C-alpha cells in the first residue's frame, strides 16, 4: 500500500499544528500553573492564574475605577495611584505575586528584601531576551548584570556618601530658591504689565 503525496503533506501539517498547539498550551496553561505551584510552595501568596490575560483585566478595571473617584487632599494617595498593588498588599502581605498574562510578577515591599534583590545581582538577574531596539536605547547601570554591574556600582558608590549628598543638597536648595525667586519676579513683572495696559 502506497502513501500518496497529499496524504503525507496532510500528516506533516497535522504534526506541525499539533506540535505548535502543544507548545501554546504549555506556555499559556501548564507552565504558569507549575510556576504558581512553585511560588506557593515558596510561601508566597497571590491570585490563581487566569488563562491568557492573568490579572491584567482586573488591573485595568481597578485603575479606571480609581480615576473616576475624586481624591481628597487629606486622604492617602496610594489607593488612587496604585489601586491594584494596594489591594493585594493589604490582602496578601508585603510579598505577593500577580500575573501579567502568563508571566508571574513578584512584588517585594520589605526594605531588607528590596535591598537584597538590588545588591545581589548574581542571584537576581534581569530577564533575558526582549526587544532588541529597547536594548540599544537603554544602556547603563540599570541594564548591566553581574560583574559589569558590580564594577560600575563600585565606581559610582562614593558619589552617594552622606557628606557628598549634604553638599549636593545645599547646592540644590540654593538653585531652587534662586529659580523660584526668578520666576516670581518674572510673573510679577508680567502681572504689572498686564494690569497697567488695562
ChimeraX attribute file (.defattr): number of C-alpha atoms within 10 A of each C-alpha:
attribute: neighborCount
match mode: 1-to-1
recipient: residues
	/A:1	3
	/A:2	4
	/A:3	7
	/A:4	8
	/A:5	9
	/A:6	9
	/A:7	10
	/A:8	11
	/A:9	11
	/A:10	11
	/A:11	12
	/A:12	12
	/A:13	12
	/A:14	12
	/A:15	12
	/A:16	12
	/A:17	12
	/A:18	12
	/A:19	12
	/A:20	12
	/A:21	12
	/A:22	13
	/A:23	13
	/A:24	12
	/A:25	12
	/A:26	13
	/A:27	15
	/A:28	20
	/A:29	16
	/A:30	15
	/A:31	14
	/A:32	23
	/A:33	18
	/A:34	11
	/A:35	15
	/A:36	23
	/A:37	13
	/A:38	12
	/A:39	17
	/A:40	14
	/A:41	10
	/A:42	9
	/A:43	9
	/A:44	18
	/A:45	20
	/A:46	22
	/A:47	15
	/A:48	15
	/A:49	22
	/A:50	18
	/A:51	13
	/A:52	16
	/A:53	15
	/A:54	21
	/A:55	20
	/A:56	15
	/A:57	12
	/A:58	12
	/A:59	18
	/A:60	13
	/A:61	12
	/A:62	17
	/A:63	16
	/A:64	13
	/A:65	12
	/A:66	17
	/A:67	12
	/A:68	9
	/A:69	9
	/A:70	8
	/A:71	13
	/A:72	9
	/A:73	7
	/A:74	6
	/A:75	9
	/A:76	10
	/A:77	12
	/A:78	11
	/A:79	16
	/A:80	21
	/A:81	13
	/A:82	14
	/A:83	21
	/A:84	20
	/A:85	17
	/A:86	13
	/A:87	13
	/A:88	19
	/A:89	18
	/A:90	9
	/A:91	12
	/A:92	14
	/A:93	16
	/A:94	15
	/A:95	17
	/A:96	22
	/A:97	22
	/A:98	23
	/A:99	22
	/A:100	17
	/A:101	18
	/A:102	21
	/A:103	18
	/A:104	19
	/A:105	13
	/A:106	15
	/A:107	18
	/A:108	16
	/A:109	13
	/A:110	11
	/A:111	10
	/A:112	9
	/A:113	12
	/A:114	12
	/A:115	10
	/A:116	12
	/A:117	15
	/A:118	11
	/A:119	15
	/A:120	13
	/A:121	17
	/A:122	13
	/A:123	11
	/A:124	13
	/A:125	13
	/A:126	13
	/A:127	6
	/A:128	6
	/A:129	7
	/A:130	8
	/A:131	8
	/A:132	8
	/A:133	8
	/A:134	9
	/A:135	11
	/A:136	8
	/A:137	8
	/A:138	10
	/A:139	10
	/A:140	9
	/A:141	14
	/A:142	9
	/A:143	11
	/A:144	16
	/A:145	16
	/A:146	15
	/A:147	11
	/A:148	12
	/A:149	18
	/A:150	16
	/A:151	13
	/A:152	13
	/A:153	13
	/A:154	10
	/A:155	10
	/A:156	11
	/A:157	9
	/A:158	11
	/A:159	11
	/A:160	11
	/A:161	10
	/A:162	10
	/A:163	11
	/A:164	11
	/A:165	12
	/A:166	12
	/A:167	10
	/A:168	13
	/A:169	12
	/A:170	11
	/A:171	11
	/A:172	12
	/A:173	11
	/A:174	12
	/A:175	11
	/A:176	12
	/A:177	11
	/A:178	12
	/A:179	12
	/A:180	12
	/A:181	11
	/A:182	12
	/A:183	12
	/A:184	12
	/A:185	12
	/A:186	12
	/A:187	12
	/A:188	12
	/A:189	12
	/A:190	12
	/A:191	11
	/A:192	11
	/A:193	11
	/A:194	10
	/A:195	9
	/A:196	8
	/A:197	6
	/A:198	5
